[in-house]
Every structure is written in structure tokens, then in C-alpha cells.
Amino acid sequence: MLWVVLLVGCRVAETRFTPLGEDAAAPSCTDLLRNGEETDVDCGGPACPRCPEQGACTAPGDCVSGTCVDARCAAPTCSDATRNGEETDVDCGGTCPACATGNRCAQGRDCVGGVCDSGTCRVVASCFDLLGTGVTTSGTYMIDLDQSGPLAAQPVYCDMTTDGGGWTLVFGHNISAGYFTDAAQAASSNEDAPLSPKYSILGKLETLRRNGMFTFRINWPGYANRNLWIQTTNPTADVDVAGYQAVDVQSTTNFWAGLEQSAGTHGPPSNSAFIDGSIASSNWYYAIGSYVVWFGGLPAADDVAGGSTGVPAVQLWVR
């Protein structure tokens, strides 16, 4: 403040001068000016809202996108190492590629494994476990069958609606792709393509045992009948069927009583398929993993398609 003393006669007069701008309004985030610590007009800096795309910036925190490139706020991308835009985690989810296990998510499609459980991407050990997370849509999901960690997860088709849902497809065969050559191929084929016409993860069947037993469903696409049952034995092993319990069995002809290994020592062997449901018989009806043609197709059972009538496809599920 400048004080000037004027001598007027014998009196002393004082006049006070205000420096330019001292009474001007303080900078604000709504004054339509770039002032104070703002990086652009009414945005950026520690006190004002973040700036939109193309606004001036000095740091990522100045921008709505969280990305400052060449002193300008950049649009969100899926490679800017920032969680922005519609992403659910850094550079993934939303409109970006799916997130890995452990990352944040809002819905299943945000995750590589297709499972968003309580806001976190994770993988499960079966389609039945998937059902427990609230997923009710059938489709292909990443499943960690042997529970060896998310990196070991593989695509598996889950039926989430039929007979209560939670069914893991473990075998599918359509004769349009030919027949299996041996037990090894019937136990493992196209494991990363569950909807292929020759598909099998029977070699991993033991990982799907639940409460000491297997709940199976066999069906023949295009035909109404299907069998749903429980057994304690793994049909890929050379053992007698044990623990068989019918749950909803619609086909009982041709020695039906569960599934067993076709070429085993527990009954008259058949070398025409990997496993079948003609128990203790050299017949191989209800065949899973057929090596040869049977009346132009696959042997189901007389009360599925009629006597001496081959069917074109079969599926086996575990719940």
C-alpha cells in the first residue's frame, strides 16, 4: 500500500491507492478463465474437475481419461495402462479385451473365463460350480477341470438349463467327422473345441467326480429319449459298474445298467467302442467312442431310434 502525504496549508491529508487487481475476484473453476492452477479453462490442476479430451494437461490426473499425452488429454484406449472409459479393470473388460482371473468385472463377458463372481473374474472347476455363481446361460466357458490354476483352464461347453443346469459336456460325437480310431483318441479329442463333431475329455472324467460319484446324462441329438443316472465307478476304468442309481432313465433296453469300459475283463468284451451301456454283454449299445459303423451310424438302443437303426450323434454330460 502506497501512502502519499500532501501538505495543504497547515493540514496534512492522506490518500490511499489500491494496487491494480487487489479487489478482483479470486480464480474459480467456473469463471470461464484459465487461471489459478488450472491447466485449461476451468479444469485440471488440484482444485478443478478433470479436463475432457484434448484439454491441456500436465499430468494424467488433469484428465477425465487419466491419460495426458503431449500436454493434451487423450481419449481412453485399451493400451494406455489406465483404467478408464468403459473398462472394468486396467485396459480390460467393457469394450476392451476380456480380463484375466483376479481382475475386476461387472459381468461374465468382462472375463476370459466368462465368470464374474462378486465383481472379480475367476475360473471354476465344473459347470456345476459355475451354476453356483449364478450363471444360467448355456455356452462355452473357461473351466479349470483339474484345479491346477487359472492358466490351466480350458474351454468347456456348459448346459445351464436342461435338468436343472450345471452339466459339463465331456463327450460329443457326430459321424459326419468319422469314427474314433482307438481308446486314446476316444479319451481325448479336440479338447479346446467342445462343439467339434469329435470331442472328448473323458480322460479328465475323474476330475468331475462329486461327493464320491458321477451324475451322468446321455442323449442322442434329434431323439427324445435320454438317460440320467448316478454311478460310483468311472466308466473309462476296467471295473464292474458299481453304485448305479437311475434318476430319470428313459431307455432301458439292450442290457442297460450304466456305462462301462467296452473291452474290459469284467464281462464279454466288445472291441467296437471305448465305453458302452450294454452291461456285462458283448453288445455295445449306448456306445461312447465308436470305432466302427453300426447300421449307418451309432448304436443307441432299440427304444431310442428303433431296432437295427443307427443314430448320427451322441453326447455324454456330467453334473
Disulfide bonds with the S-S distance in Angstrom:
Cys29-Cys48 1.96
Cys43-Cys51 2.09
Cys57-Cys68 2.07
Cys63-Cys73 2.10
Cys78-Cys96 1.98
Cys92-Cys99 2.07
Cys105-Cys116 2.12
Cys111-Cys121 2.06
Cys127-Cys158 1.96
